[in-house]
Amino acid sequence: MKKHVDEEVLVPLIVGVASEVLQDFKEQLGKALNGDCGDDAVCVDDKEHVQTVLQENQNWQRWFTVAKVKGAVRMKAKTKKYSKDKSWPGSEYLGDCLRAMIVCRGGKESGDTIYQTWVQLKKAFGIREDNGRLKNNFATAGVLKGDKYQKPPDMLMNVILNVEGCMPMPAEIQVHHEEVLELKESRTHLLYEIYRAESINSLKGSGQASSNTKIIKKILEEKVKVMEEKDKVLEENAKVIEENAKVIEENAKVMEEKDKVIEENAKVMEENSKV
């Protein structure tokens, strides 16, 4: 019963309310950044067209975009995990029902821009203990913790969106530095290209290789050569094993023939002993 309520009742309810307040979230975010979808902060409805939008707003300092509401299937999966790892209802721990990304322009003033973004969002959404949180990866980026290095520099905020007539809705806001984001996305895209490539030849033929891509291609080519050499050795070993198997089979036949001869001689000797 609890599982059904959590995944089949509460999750669809959250998805429905999140869809209802999505536009409110977008507007409140724009106002918080003093841009109201213009001026200082540029609103980008579709990330695919971000470069076009920024070319039309040459003096931009920040751009932001609001993602579609996360689907029920994904929310149910996270709810199930939270129920198992934490407590019921797992839907209580969903912190990114609404999602937004803010990108701060690079340059000498980028540090101030990032800090100002935090100050504005903290005020607009009332971020404080027990009402949202801040995870500042700009402060911990690259720091060795245990056997792992911390995440690349960015800022993650969990906020609570309050809209009259609706239940409070948790939202996640990511704040990025323009140049860091470009580097992260280019590396991620590169790995994605490698993952989906049907063969090393398809990577060679892309015709749009960056210096990083070329390095990766070279490494892959070397690894392919090593694998090919290993395949040759394995193939040769397989042939030797096959030849040995034939010899063993032939020897077995010879032994079988000898056993027959011995058996026949034994019969002859037995007959002779009777005589």
Residue pairs with C-beta under 8 A, 6 or more apart in sequence:
2 83
2 88
2 89
3 80
3 83
5 89
6 79
6 83
6 88
6 89
6 90
6 91
7 76
7 79
7 80
7 91
10 79
10 89
10 91
11 72
11 75
11 76
11 79
11 91
12 72
14 75
14 91
14 94
14 97
14 169
15 69
15 70
15 71
15 72
15 75
15 97
17 166
17 167
17 169
18 69
18 70
18 97
18 98
18 169
19 69
20 166
21 98
21 161
21 163
21 166
21 169
22 66
22 68
22 69
22 98
24 161
24 163
25 66
25 98
25 100
25 161
25 169
25 171
26 37
26 43
26 66
26 100
27 36
27 37
28 124
28 125
28 161
29 64
29 66
29 100
29 102
29 124
29 173
30 36
30 37
30 41
30 43
30 64
31 124
32 120
32 121
32 123
32 124
32 125
33 40
33 41
33 62
33 64
33 102
33 117
33 120
33 121
34 40
34 41
34 120
35 41
35 42
35 43
35 62
37 43
40 60
40 61
40 62
41 60
41 61
41 62
41 63
41 64
41 102
42 53
42 54
42 57
42 60
42 62
42 63
42 64
43 63
43 64
43 65
44 50
44 53
44 63
44 64
44 65
45 65
46 65
47 65
50 63
50 65
53 63
54 60
54 63
57 63
60 105
61 104
61 105
61 109
61 113
62 102
62 103
62 104
62 105
62 113
62 117
63 102
63 103
64 100
64 101
64 102
64 103
65 100
65 101
66 98
66 99
66 100
67 98
67 99
67 100
67 101
69 97
69 98
70 96
70 97
70 99
75 91
75 94
75 97
78 90
78 93
78 94
79 89
79 90
79 91
79 93
79 94
80 90
81 90
82 90
82 91
82 92
82 93
82 94
83 89
83 90
84 90
86 93
94 170
95 158
95 170
95 172
96 158
96 170
96 171
96 172
97 169
97 170
97 171
98 161
98 169
98 170
98 171
98 172
99 171
99 172
99 173
99 174
100 171
100 172
100 173
100 174
101 173
101 174
101 175
101 176
102 117
102 173
102 174
102 175
102 176
103 176
103 177
103 178
103 181
104 110
104 113
104 114
104 117
104 175
104 176
104 177
104 178
105 113
105 178
106 177
106 178
106 179
110 177
110 178
114 138
114 155
114 175
114 177
117 155
117 175
118 134
118 155
118 157
118 175
121 127
121 157
121 159
121 173
122 134
125 132
125 157
125 159
125 160
125 161
126 132
126 160
127 133
127 134
127 157
127 159
131 160
132 157
132 158
132 159
132 160
133 157
133 158
134 155
134 156
134 157
135 155
135 156
135 157
136 155
137 150
137 151
137 152
137 153
137 154
137 155
137 156
138 153
138 154
138 155
138 177
140 150
140 151
141 150
141 151
141 152
141 153
142 149
142 150
142 152
142 153
143 149
143 150
144 150
152 180
152 183
152 184
153 177
153 180
154 174
154 175
154 176
154 177
154 180
154 181
155 174
155 175
155 176
156 172
156 173
156 174
156 175
157 172
157 173
157 174
157 175
158 170
158 171
158 172
158 173
159 170
159 171
159 172
159 173
160 168
160 169
160 170
160 171
161 168
161 169
161 170
161 171
162 168
163 169
186 210
186 212
187 212
190 210
190 212
190 213
190 216
193 203
193 206
193 213
194 203
194 216
194 220
197 203
200 217
200 220
200 221
200 224
203 213
203 217
203 220
204 217
206 213
209 217
